Amino acid sequence: VALSILKTHYNPKCDPQWSDKELVHKIDSAIKSPPPKPRGWLLESTERNLIRPTRPPNRRKEKPKIDALANVQKFIGDFRCTEQDIIEASPCKLPPLIHGEHFHRQGAYLISMLYDKDDLINIVSDSKQNEKGKWHPVGYGETRPRNEWLKRLLDPLPNRPGGRWFRFNPMDGKGISDVNVTAFPYAMIEFDHVPLDLQLSLIAKLPLRIVSVTFSGDRSYHALVKVDVGSLKKHGEHVGAIYEIMDDFGPDPNNKNPSRMSRLPGVYRGDQQQRLVYLNPEPSTKGIL
């Protein structure tokens, strides 16, 4: 029986095929070598598996929905502030010129205050619009030393319908992923599901080391937070703790990684300005206002 099975099902798959004498030798060797388990154990194991009850799939528990707007209103109470209030509270007074004719120099001003001359800054100008009308950055952008960007940003950049972005942590110039980040001074938060006026009031009251606040040109303010940690792992831990605290206010969870981008101030997003409203390189946790 064994010889018949080997000749019918096994031997045709071999190249070259085994002779009858060689197959008989294999069978004799198998008979003379006592198996470690009783004959038929594979069949019995298979049968047990066939009748084994299957476990129902684990159902992921849905996270309870957060009423971000109600939580923000509860946190700030009757407090409200405007962009002008934030501008006046800025330790780095924004020069009047960069709010008027030389608005385009806001990006250079921010970069000059937050980065060292040897830092490589990545700026992305290309974007595409999705089916919902939202613009997303595309491509690798340009990575240049801080001082090169300072010279370039003294003149207006061409207007783009999607605006422009910059990676708020220095890069190595070899890529745009988290592994290409060379230092971890900043993180970013935004609350784009909350009305703009309440976003500003919330940011002004948060006990975080807010470094800068920039209007995105659409429905949110981007706040850079100083974390100043020494590694990718520590950045993840620190930022994770911040977002856990902010969770009730509905921060955008996609902004946690260190190679993430923020809106570059001093440029236009369509006909709207991406404008800088606050700058403080040495912030405290007391809040802006």
Secondary structure, 3 states (H helix, E strand, C coil): CHHHHHHHHHHHHCCCCCCHHHHHHHHHHHHHCCCCCCCCHHHHHHHHHHHCCCCCCCCCCCCCCCCHHHHHHHHHCCCCCCHHHHHHHCCCCCCHHHHCCCHHHHHHHHHHHHCCCCCEEEEECCEEECCCCCEEECCCCEEEEHHHHHHHCCCCCCCECCCCEEECCCECCCCCCHHHECCEEEEEECCCCCCHHHHHHHHHHCCCCEEEEEECCCCCEEEEEEEEECCHHHHHHHHHHHHHHHHHHCCCHHHCCCCCEEECCCEEECCEEECEEEECCCCCCCCCC
